[in-house]
Amino acid sequence: MKIAFVGKGGSGKTTLSSLFIRHLAADRVPVIAVDADINQHLGAALGLDEAEAAELPAMGAQLSLIKEYLRGTNPRIPSAETMIKTTPPGEGSRLLRVDEDNPVYRACARTVRLERGASVRLMATGPFTEADLGVACYHSKVGAVELCLNHLVDGPGEYVVVDMTAGSDSFASGMFTRFDMTFLVAEPTRKGIAVYRQYKEYARDFGICLRVVGNKVQGQDDLDFLREEAGDDLLTTFGHSDWVRAMEKGRPPLFELLEQPNQAALRTLREAADATHERRDWRRYTRQMVHFHLRNAESWGNARTGADLAAQVDPAFVLDERLAATPQPV
């Protein structure tokens, strides 16, 4: 399952995504965690110290390698230079599997060891640096994530969890359609609910599975507010956590000591995410991928690459988890 955590800045989406990642890893299931936020804090939330987090390779810096690997022997893509963030796979493309070794993971992922032998693969877009100011857009960095998600096949019991950039910035590309489940973290405030309403409006025409996760809920009044504003979209809530406070100080207790109500909320998130696998529509998923590719090609991609990027679309190709059993092109 591909799962996104979104929400306004400061809502706690990085904290909740890291708790969910720890929850999955504790069951020894394959997990890839991706930090796609402009503020890169997921590594620290998973226990890396400042130096370790700073040493994470930036996916954006490996974009040429990613493109060259993924295009494989696809005859519709003559060179990596003609690929953009939305380029879809086709016959001959190399696909990514969650639980495998490949050059992309070797270049971009690092294993984060958690407690009691649990671990996750962590990937990061890379921070928005001073050198980027005035000359670059952060969405150019998350393009590496979008390209990988376009070429990733995953099955039941495999998880990709992405901590997305804050607010409605997620809609600057088609990446918001790449997920089976989107958890919107909302505080019980007007601003928190405003982001939910905006996200729901944008996602309405794309079949996005969106559930609200209340955070920093301190009492019945907060819960009633979220229920009134989010209705049936409200899935569960998280309250105060001494465990999280200790984690933020760099001294987390054993994860099994996380408060029982918050442990139960994590189980609810997983059950909701797992249920989406039965409803997954690979044809729609592929169709949306092509839709956004053609839009990007027309608006800027053709001019930037000097190529007709619509020709990259393989009309007979459908991304499907059954392709995970197909040998990769050499």
C-alpha positions in Angstrom: 0.0 0.0 0.0 1.1 3.5 -0.8 0.1 5.9 2.0 0.5 9.7 2.3 0.4 11.9 5.4 -0.7 15.4 4.6 -1.8 18.4 6.6 -1.0 22.0 7.4 2.4 22.9 8.8 2.7 22.2 12.5 -0.3 19.8 12.5 2.0 16.9 13.5 1.9 14.9 10.3 5.6 14.1 10.5 5.2 12.8 14.1 2.1 10.7 13.2 3.7 9.3 10.0 6.8 8.3 12.0 4.6 6.6 14.6 2.8 4.7 11.9 6.1 3.7 10.3 7.3 2.4 13.7 4.0 0.5 14.1 4.4 -1.2 10.8 8.1 -2.0 11.3 7.4 -3.5 14.7 5.5 -6.3 12.8 8.5 -6.9 10.5 6.7 -6.0 7.3 8.5 -4.3 4.4 8.4 -0.6 4.8 9.8 2.3 2.7 9.6 5.7 4.4 9.9 8.8 2.2 10.5 12.3 3.5 9.0 14.5 0.8 8.4 17.6 3.0 10.2 20.8 2.4 11.3 20.7 6.0 13.1 17.4 6.4 12.3 16.0 9.9 11.2 12.4 9.3 14.7 11.0 9.9 14.9 12.7 13.3 11.4 11.5 14.1 12.6 7.9 13.4 15.5 8.3 15.8 18.4 9.6 13.6 20.6 12.2 15.3 21.4 15.5 13.5 24.5 14.2 11.8 22.9 11.0 10.6 19.9 12.9 9.2 22.2 15.3 7.4 24.0 12.4 5.7 20.9 11.0 4.1 21.3 11.0 0.3 19.1 13.4 -1.6 16.9 11.7 -4.1 16.9 14.9 -6.2 20.7 14.6 -6.5 20.3 11.1 -8.0 17.7 12.0 -10.6 19.9 11.1 -13.6 20.6 7.7 -12.1 16.9 7.1 -11.3 15.9 8.0 -14.8 18.5 5.9 -16.4 17.6 2.8 -14.4 13.8 3.2 -14.7 13.8 3.7 -18.5 15.3 0.3 -19.0 14.8 -0.9 -22.6 11.6 1.1 -23.1 11.8 2.0 -26.8 9.6 5.0 -26.3 12.2 6.7 -24.1 15.4 7.1 -26.2 17.3 8.8 -23.4 17.1 9.7 -19.7 17.3 13.4 -20.6 13.8 13.2 -22.2 12.2 11.9 -19.0 10.3 14.2 -16.6 8.8 13.6 -13.2 5.6 12.3 -14.7 7.0 9.9 -17.3 5.0 6.7 -17.1 6.4 3.2 -17.4 5.8 1.1 -20.5 7.0 -2.1 -22.0 10.7 -2.5 -21.3 10.7 0.0 -18.3 12.3 -1.2 -15.1 9.9 -1.2 -12.1 10.6 -0.9 -8.4 9.5 -3.4 -5.8 9.2 -2.6 -2.2 11.3 -5.5 -0.9 14.2 -5.8 -3.3 17.7 -4.5 -3.9 18.3 -2.2 -6.9 20.6 0.7 -7.9 17.9 3.3 -6.9 17.6 2.1 -3.4 21.4 1.6 -3.1 21.9 5.3 -4.1 18.9 6.9 -2.4 17.8 4.7 0.6 19.4 4.1 4.0 18.3 1.5 6.5 17.2 3.0 9.8 17.5 0.5 12.7 14.7 0.7 15.2 14.3 -1.3 18.4 14.2 -5.1 18.8 15.6 -5.7 15.3 13.0 -3.7 13.4 14.1 -1.5 10.5 12.8 0.6 7.7 14.3 1.9 4.4 14.3 5.7 4.5 14.5 7.9 1.5 14.5 11.7 1.4 14.0 14.3 -1.3 16.7 16.4 0.2 16.4 19.8 1.9 15.6 23.1 0.2 18.9 24.8 0.4 20.2 28.4 0.3 21.5 27.7 -3.2 17.9 27.0 -4.3 16.5 30.3 -3.2 15.2 32.4 -6.1 16.2 29.8 -8.8 14.4 26.6 -8.0 11.0 25.3 -7.0 10.7 22.6 -4.3 8.5 20.6 -6.5 11.5 19.9 -8.8 13.0 18.0 -5.9 9.9 15.9 -5.2 9.9 15.0 -8.9 12.2 12.1 -8.1 9.7 10.7 -5.6 6.9 11.0 -8.2 8.9 9.3 -10.8 9.7 6.4 -8.4 6.1 6.1 -7.3 5.0 5.9 -11.0 7.3 2.9 -11.5 6.6 1.1 -8.2 4.5 -2.0 -7.9 3.5 -3.1 -4.4 1.4 -5.8 -3.0 -0.5 -6.6 0.2 1.6 -6.5 3.3 4.1 -4.0 1.7 4.0 -0.4 2.6 5.3 2.9 1.2 4.7 5.8 3.6 5.3 9.3 2.4 5.4 12.4 4.6 4.2 15.0 2.1 4.9 18.7 2.0 2.5 20.9 4.0 -0.9 22.2 3.0 -2.2 22.2 -0.6 1.3 22.3 -2.1 0.8 18.5 -2.7 -1.4 19.4 -5.6 1.3 21.1 -7.6 1.9 17.8 -9.4 0.0 14.6 -9.9 1.7 12.9 -7.0 -1.5 13.2 -4.8 -3.1 10.5 -7.0 -0.3 8.0 -6.4 -1.6 6.8 -3.0 -4.1 4.1 -1.9 -4.8 6.1 1.2 -4.2 9.7 2.2 -4.3 10.5 5.9 -4.9 14.2 6.5 -3.7 15.2 9.9 -5.9 18.0 11.3 -5.8 19.9 14.6 -9.2 20.8 16.1 -8.9 24.4 14.8 -10.4 26.4 11.9 -7.1 26.4 10.1 -6.7 22.6 10.4 -10.2 22.1 9.0 -9.6 24.6 6.3 -6.8 22.5 4.9 -9.0 19.5 5.0 -11.8 21.2 3.0 -9.3 22.5 0.5 -7.7 19.1 0.0 -11.1 17.4 -0.3 -12.2 19.8 -2.9 -9.1 19.4 -5.0 -9.2 15.6 -4.7 -12.9 15.2 -5.3 -12.6 14.4 -9.0 -9.8 11.9 -8.7 -11.2 9.2 -6.5 -8.8 9.9 -3.7 -9.3 7.9 -0.5 -9.1 10.6 2.1 -9.5 10.1 5.9 -9.0 12.7 8.6 -6.8 11.9 11.6 -7.4 14.3 14.4 -4.2 15.3 16.4 -3.6 17.2 19.6 -7.2 16.3 20.7 -7.5 17.3 24.4 -11.1 16.6 25.3 -14.7 16.0 24.2 -15.1 19.5 22.8 -12.1 19.0 20.4 -13.5 15.7 19.3 -17.0 17.1 18.8 -15.5 19.9 16.7 -13.7 17.5 14.4 -16.8 15.3 14.1 -18.9 18.2 13.2 -16.5 19.6 10.6 -15.2 16.3 9.1 -18.2 14.0 9.5 -17.6 10.5 8.3 -14.2 11.4 7.0 -12.9 11.5 10.6 -11.2 8.2 11.1 -9.5 8.4 14.5 -7.7 10.8 16.8 -4.5 11.2 18.8 -4.2 12.9 22.1 -1.4 14.1 24.3 1.6 11.7 24.4 4.4 11.6 26.9 6.1 9.1 24.6 6.1 11.6 21.8 7.4 14.4 24.1 10.3 12.1 25.2 11.0 11.2 21.5 11.1 14.9 20.6 13.7 15.3 23.4 15.8 12.5 21.8 15.0 10.1 24.6 12.2 7.8 23.3 11.1 4.9 25.5 10.5 1.5 23.9 7.8 1.9 21.3 5.7 -0.7 22.9 5.2 1.8 25.8 3.4 4.3 23.6 0.1 5.0 25.3 -2.6 2.4 24.6 -5.2 4.9 23.1 -2.5 6.0 20.6 -1.5 2.4 19.9 -5.2 1.7 19.1 -5.3 4.7 16.8 -2.3 3.4 14.9 -4.1 0.0 14.5 -7.1 1.8 13.1 -4.9 3.6 10.5 -3.4 0.3 9.4 -6.8 -1.4 9.1 -8.1 1.5 7.0 -5.0 1.4 4.8 -5.1 -2.4 4.4 -8.7 -2.3 3.3 -7.9 -0.1 0.3 -5.9 -2.9 -1.3 -9.0 -4.8 -2.2 -10.4 -1.7 -4.0 -7.2 -0.8 -5.8 -7.9 -0.1 -9.5 -4.6 -0.3 -11.4 -6.2 0.8 -14.7 -7.4 4.0 -13.1 -4.1 4.5 -11.4 -2.3 4.1 -14.8 -4.9 6.4 -16.5 -4.3 9.2 -14.0 -0.6 8.8 -14.4 -0.9 9.3 -18.1 -3.3 12.2 -17.6 -0.9 14.2 -15.6 2.0 13.3 -17.8 0.2 14.7 -20.9 -0.7 17.9 -19.0 2.9 18.4 -17.9 4.2 17.6 -21.3 2.0 20.2 -22.9 2.5 22.9 -20.3 6.3 22.8 -20.0 7.9 19.3 -20.6 7.9 19.4 -24.4 9.6 22.8 -24.5 12.1 21.9 -21.8 13.2 18.6 -23.4 12.7 19.4 -27.0 10.8 16.2 -27.5 7.1 15.1 -27.9 6.6 13.6 -24.5 3.2 12.3 -25.4 5.0 9.7 -27.5 6.3 8.2 -24.2 2.9 6.8 -23.4 2.5 3.1 -24.0 -1.3 2.8 -24.6 -1.3 -1.0 -24.0 0.6 -0.8 -20.7 -1.1 -1.1 -17.3 0.9 -1.0 -14.1 -0.2 -4.0 -12.0 1.2 -5.8 -9.0 1.4 -9.0 -11.0 4.3 -7.4 -12.9 6.3 -7.8 -9.7 6.8 -11.4 -10.8 8.0 -10.5 -14.3 11.7 -10.5 -14.9 13.3 -7.1 -15.1 14.9 -5.9 -18.4 18.7 -6.2 -18.3 
